[in-house]
Amino acid sequence: GSTTSVAVLYSHHPDIVIWCTAANQAWKATELETWTALPPRLRKHGLLVATHTDLLPSAAARATVRERLQHDAGPYFSGIVMIGKPRRTSLVSASTASDEWQSDAKAELFKTLAAHLSGIAEFRLARARRMVARLTSRALDQL
């Protein structure tokens, strides 16, 4: 089933796992089933990215989807990011709008990724320090 096809694609030791869902049909029961079938070590640093938020009809609809994702999917992820092309409110060329979208979407996604990866790096550093302290203590005890 779908769980098998997703499970074969993951690395055994990822720093972060990104799950993308289309905002206009976000977080279905099959996604929950597939995500929760992955090993906890993979889900621990999961990031849910809701794409195509520009297809939602209004800011209120986007807020509703964000709230639903926080409620329904939030417990399974360490973060949720919503991205989509901005609505054109003025006569702007398609290439300019596309450039702005790419810049905004990249900035939000990279900011979130950087925060998650920084947290992971801090955790690993603290764990390494504890390990070195234990090894040092054991070595000194044998002197």
N, C-alpha and C positions, 0 to 999 in steps of 0.2 A: 504494500500500500504506500501511501504518501510518506509515512514515517520512515520506511526503509530508504526511499529515494532521497530524503533530506539527510538522513543519518550518514549516508555514504559520503556526503560532500564536506563534512566537517573535519578540521584538523584535530589531532588528539590533544593538543595543548594550546588552544587559542587564548589570546589576551582578552579578546572581546568577541562576542557573537552578535551580529546584526540581523534582526528579523524585519523584513519590509512587508508592510500590508497597505493595500490601497485604502485611503481614507474614506472613500464613498462606500466601501463594504468592509470596513475595518474589523479585525479580530473576530473571526467566525469560530464556531465550535471546532471545526476541523483544524484550524490553526492552533487553538489551545491544546487539542489532543496531540498534535504533532510536536509542538514545543515542549509539552510536559513529558513526552516520551524520550526526549533527549536526556543524557546524563546530567545530574545536578551541577557537576563541575563545568559543563558547557553553559548552562543557564545562569550560573552565578553572576556573570558579568554581561548579561544580555542587554542589548539596546533595541528597543522597538522603534522603528522609523515608519511613520504613517506618511505615505506619499500621495501625490495628486490632491492635496488639500484645496487646490484651486478649483477643483470640480465640485466642491461643496457650494451650495447656493448663497451662503451669507456668512458673516462673521459669527452670528449666533449658532449656525449649524456647525461651524468649525469648533466653537466652544463646547457645544454639546458632544461632539465626537471626542474631543480631548477629555472631557469629564468622564465619558463612558470608557475610554481607553484606560484612564487612571484607575477607575473603579474595577473594570473587568480584567485588564491585562497588567495593571501596575504592580500587583503583588508578584508577578512572574519575571519582572525586568528591573534592572537597576536604573533605567531611564527611558523616557519616551520623547521622541522628537517628531514634530510635524513639519513637513516641507511641501511646497508646491509653488507653481509659478504665480507671481503677483497678478492681481487683476489690473488690466490697463484702465486707468481712470482719465487718461488724457491721450492726445494724439502723439503717441511715441512709436518710433519704428519698431518692427518686430525684433530686429537684432538687438536694439537697445534694451527692450523689455527682457529678452532672453539673457543678455549679459547681466542685467540687474538681478534676475532670478537666480542665475548660477552663483553670483556673488553672495546673495543673501542666504540661499540654501546651503552653500558650502560653508559659509561662516557659522551658521547655527549648528550644522552637523559636526564640523571640525572642533568647535568650541566644546560641544558635548563629548566628543571622542577624546579630546585632550584632557578634560576633567576626569573621565573614567580611567584613562590610561595612567594619569598622574596618581590617582588613588591606588591603582594596581601596583605601580612602581613603589609607592610609599609602603604598601603592605609587604611587598617582597623584600624591600630593604630592611624593614623591622624584623621580618622573619630571619633574614640572613644574619642580622646582628645577634638575635637570640641564639642562633645556631653556633656562631663563632664564640659567643660567651660560654655556652655549654661545653664546646670542644676545648676551649682555653681552660676552663675550670677542671675538666677531667684530666687534661695534660698536667696541670699544676698539682693536682691531687696525687699524681703518680711520681712526683719528684721527691 
